[in-house]
Amino acid sequence: MAAPSGFTATQIRLHWIVFILIVAQYVLHEGISQAWDAVERGQPAGFNPIVASHVLFGILVLALTLWRLTIRTRRGAPPPPEDEPAVLKLAASATHFALYALLILMPLSGLAAWFGGAEMAAEAHETMRIVLLALVALHVGGALYHHFILKTDVLTRMRRPG
């Protein structure tokens, strides 16, 4: 199967919806963190719409990421620019792999922590939160570097279907 020249409208929408959900997760983090601390002290969590939103958004991130991976597996992804240095191709591949892994592992660890009371899952979730933030910054930085310095179409491919 030949690699596609761009992403589909569905792939682009899923990318940006997941991005918005991730931003929301960071905004909602303090609420679930406080609820988790209360549970650890033996206090009831009760119903909290912020906590419910964080849990729901995490489940949505997981579902949409699996959908994205299904499309990517079936359709493929556009190749990196031909003249891109090998080290940048490797960095992009590793970053995308790590992002997808975290977008699956974080919701799973969050669910295990919240519904299963797994302290180790909560600690892993917290560590992955910091790693995810760094990877998103690297991902955005790479896209901007491609757009403004290398003058490639990498950023445009995630804005317009191709």
C-alpha positions as CSV (number, residue, x, y, z in Angstrom):
1,M,0.0,0.0,0.0
2,A,1.4,3.4,-1.0
3,A,1.6,6.0,1.8
4,P,-1.0,8.7,1.5
5,S,0.0,12.2,0.7
6,G,-2.0,13.7,3.6
7,F,-4.4,13.0,6.4
8,T,-8.1,12.6,6.0
9,A,-10.6,15.1,7.5
10,T,-11.4,12.5,10.1
11,Q,-7.8,12.1,11.1
12,I,-7.4,15.9,11.4
13,R,-10.5,16.3,13.5
14,L,-9.5,13.5,15.8
15,H,-6.1,15.0,16.2
16,W,-7.5,18.4,17.3
17,I,-10.3,16.9,19.4
18,V,-7.7,14.8,21.4
19,F,-5.5,17.9,21.7
20,I,-8.4,19.9,23.2
21,L,-9.3,17.0,25.5
22,I,-5.7,16.9,26.7
23,V,-5.6,20.6,27.4
24,A,-8.9,20.1,29.4
25,Q,-7.3,17.3,31.4
26,Y,-4.5,19.6,32.5
27,V,-7.0,22.2,33.4
28,L,-9.1,19.7,35.4
29,H,-6.1,18.1,37.0
30,E,-6.3,20.0,40.3
31,G,-9.8,18.9,41.0
32,I,-9.1,15.2,40.5
33,S,-5.9,15.5,42.4
34,Q,-7.7,17.0,45.4
35,A,-10.4,14.2,45.2
36,W,-7.6,11.5,45.1
37,D,-6.0,13.0,48.1
38,A,-9.3,12.9,49.9
39,V,-9.8,9.3,49.0
40,E,-6.3,8.5,50.3
41,R,-7.2,10.1,53.6
42,G,-10.2,7.8,53.8
43,Q,-12.7,10.5,53.0
44,P,-15.5,9.8,50.5
45,A,-15.0,11.4,47.1
46,G,-18.7,12.1,46.6
47,F,-19.9,13.4,43.2
48,N,-17.8,16.1,41.7
49,P,-18.5,17.3,38.2
50,I,-14.8,18.2,37.7
51,V,-13.8,14.7,38.6
52,A,-16.5,13.2,36.4
53,S,-15.3,15.3,33.5
54,H,-11.7,14.3,34.0
55,V,-12.7,10.6,34.0
56,L,-15.0,11.0,31.0
57,F,-12.5,13.0,29.0
58,G,-9.8,10.4,29.8
59,I,-12.1,7.6,28.5
60,L,-12.7,9.8,25.3
61,V,-9.0,10.3,24.8
62,L,-8.5,6.5,25.0
63,A,-11.3,5.8,22.6
64,L,-10.4,8.5,20.1
65,T,-6.7,7.5,20.2
66,L,-7.6,3.9,19.4
67,W,-9.8,5.1,16.6
68,R,-6.9,7.2,15.3
69,L,-4.6,4.2,15.4
70,T,-7.1,2.1,13.6
71,I,-7.3,4.6,10.8
72,R,-3.5,5.0,10.7
73,T,-3.0,1.2,10.6
74,R,-5.5,0.8,7.7
75,R,-4.7,3.9,5.7
76,G,-1.1,4.7,6.7
77,A,0.4,8.2,7.3
78,P,2.1,10.6,5.0
79,P,5.8,10.1,4.9
80,P,8.2,12.7,6.4
81,P,9.6,15.1,3.9
82,E,12.1,13.4,1.6
83,D,15.0,15.7,2.4
84,E,14.5,15.6,6.1
85,P,17.6,14.6,8.0
86,A,17.5,11.0,9.3
87,V,17.9,12.2,12.9
88,L,14.7,14.3,12.6
89,K,12.8,11.4,11.0
90,L,13.9,9.2,13.9
91,A,12.9,11.9,16.5
92,A,9.5,12.3,14.8
93,S,8.8,8.6,14.8
94,A,9.9,8.1,18.4
95,T,7.8,11.1,19.5
96,H,4.7,9.9,17.7
97,F,5.1,6.4,19.1
98,A,5.6,7.8,22.7
99,L,2.6,10.1,22.3
100,Y,0.3,7.3,21.2
101,A,1.6,5.1,24.0
102,L,0.9,7.7,26.6
103,L,-2.5,8.5,25.2
104,I,-3.4,4.9,25.8
105,L,-1.5,4.2,29.0
106,M,-2.6,7.4,30.8
107,P,-6.3,6.7,30.6
108,L,-5.7,3.1,31.6
109,S,-3.6,4.0,34.6
110,G,-6.1,6.7,35.6
111,L,-8.9,4.2,35.5
112,A,-6.9,1.7,37.4
113,A,-6.1,4.3,40.0
114,W,-9.5,5.9,40.3
115,F,-11.7,2.8,40.1
116,G,-9.3,0.2,41.4
117,G,-7.5,2.2,44.0
118,A,-4.1,1.2,42.6
119,E,-1.6,3.5,44.1
120,M,1.2,2.4,41.7
121,A,-1.1,3.2,38.8
122,A,-1.7,6.7,40.3
123,E,2.0,7.3,40.6
124,A,2.6,6.2,37.0
125,H,-0.3,8.4,35.9
126,E,1.3,11.4,37.6
127,T,4.7,10.7,36.1
128,M,3.3,10.2,32.6
129,R,1.4,13.5,33.0
130,I,4.8,15.3,33.1
131,V,6.3,13.2,30.3
132,L,3.2,13.9,28.1
133,L,3.5,17.6,28.6
134,A,7.2,17.5,27.5
135,L,6.3,15.3,24.4
136,V,3.5,17.6,23.4
137,A,5.9,20.6,23.7
138,L,8.4,18.7,21.5
139,H,5.7,17.8,19.0
140,V,4.5,21.4,18.7
141,G,8.1,22.6,18.5
142,G,8.9,20.1,15.8
143,A,5.8,21.2,13.8
144,L,6.7,24.9,14.1
145,Y,10.3,24.1,13.2
146,H,9.2,22.3,10.1
147,H,6.9,25.2,9.1
148,F,9.0,28.2,9.8
149,I,12.6,26.9,9.5
150,L,12.5,24.0,7.1
151,K,9.5,25.4,5.2
152,T,7.9,22.0,4.8
153,D,4.2,21.1,4.6
154,V,4.2,19.1,7.8
155,L,2.0,21.6,9.7
156,T,-0.3,22.2,6.8
157,R,-1.0,18.4,6.5
158,M,-2.7,18.6,9.9
159,R,-4.8,21.5,9.0
160,R,-6.1,20.6,5.5
161,P,-7.1,17.1,4.3
162,G,-4.9,15.8,1.6
